[in-house]
Amino acid sequence: MSRERLYLFDTTLRDGAQTNGVDFTLADKLTIARMLDELGVDYIEAGYPGANPTDTNFFAEKRPMHAQVTAFGMTRRPGRSTSNDPGLAAVLAAEADAICFVAKSSDYHVRVALETTEEENLASIRDSVRAAKAKGREVLLDCEHFFDGYKANPDYALACAKAAYDEGARWVVLCDTNGGTLPHEVEKIVGEVCKQIPGDHVGIHAHNDTEQAVANSFAAVRAGARQIQGTLNGLGERCGNANLVSIIPTLKLKAEFTDKFDIGVSDAALGHIAHVSHALDDLLNRAADRHAPYVGESAFATKAGIHASAIMKDPATYEHVAPETVGNKRKLLVSDQSGRSNLLAELDRIGFAVDKDDPRLSRLLDEVKEREAIGYAYETADASFELLARRLLGKVPRYFDVEQFDVSVEQRINAKGERVTVSMAVVKVRVGEELLISAAEGNGPVNALDLALRKDLGKYQSFITGLELTDYRVRILNAGTEAVTRVLIESADESGDRWTTIGVSSNIIDASFQALMDSIVYKLIKSGAPA
Ligand SMILES: [Zn+2]
């Protein structure tokens, strides 16, 4: 049986741009568009020309891509002609392959929000589709509030969709704008729509307000829809849109879909999807969601010893797909619950061949347990665990020594009469025979210490230039009688790799210093710096 084509429409740059705290520059948009194009989505909705300078600039010139570069806009305003509507004119003028119009498809919204008649709304849909087709664009219609509208007045909701389809729109997209529709309702309603409009012209646009946007998208496909709209990492207003980073692997790896459908994403591109997801987080300066399906750091992490020993025999025992297929990796957590099998497997992954009866193994296990009792958590701090193991096996060179550091925090009134807090760090480092002194100012004591530490490492400086700190987390723990501070630092480098290091102390600067040092030493080892 030949497989049907299922189309992916990404709206990270339009709907996703409406996320709280997200503000894409033109350069950001171009970077993300290229990433999406390499991933293999069919449509990239890049913005709303005329609505703001960034989006207008994006569409000011042709952006050659494999994907259909899509401009978003409203259908003509009620009571105007298509030739006398500046908003529509900006969308029609955009250098885009396709235009996605949004129109209301609920009689309630037409009356209350649009303050026009049902017939005028239908005429606006027909006129706008016709105008865009006359400009040679492929046309899509996002039917806003479709599911809520359909429940109240199915004939009118359907009439809106039919108006666009009959006028030659390539796709009518059914939107769950408020995100409250449940999967069984989506399946039923999409099934009814597909009796009137062929499913290979029907799309789904689901919001995640009941945490079911992904499930709703699949429900629509089961009922006949052949286009899925979504965003990277589920970015989007309120609770977000359907997450393409979860949808794509499911379409590529689950028999229910692979047996029936082809999508534009290749196996090789699927192998980069974890990277794509993290690259977007980096660009947004956000910490990646550790528990994200398929791509999260914990998605293939196993803690309990008995699971770990089974996974070593056959990974399929506790994994629903192989982590490599989505560019992730298996992680056997080394923690106070872990047995020797986790430890052995983790050492094996790092590349140390240690015999299971090696006495150093027991010492390492004891060391991990002792440290976890005072607040360390190696299951998150993979790089610090690797260093601990390497140290016990005698495999960490002494690259440099920090002989002394001094961190100060000063609050004062500046020249403008404002109260400011300034942090300053001075670090004395010995690298071989060389004694190096660096000073730096930072927006806080840890930032100043980090900047000073990484400012000058003499002959090792070139090995750490790509190192950057991407996340810093602090927790106060009650270990025994006194409170201690646990610091976790996430770092990344030019290759896109990321790792986490840990420090624990009653003093937050001390704890941070340990984690910073581990990160730098880890990077030196990783970069192959000579001892
Ligand atoms: Zn939306």
Residues whose N, C-alpha, C, O or C-beta is under 5 A from the ligand:
A	BS01	ZN	D15
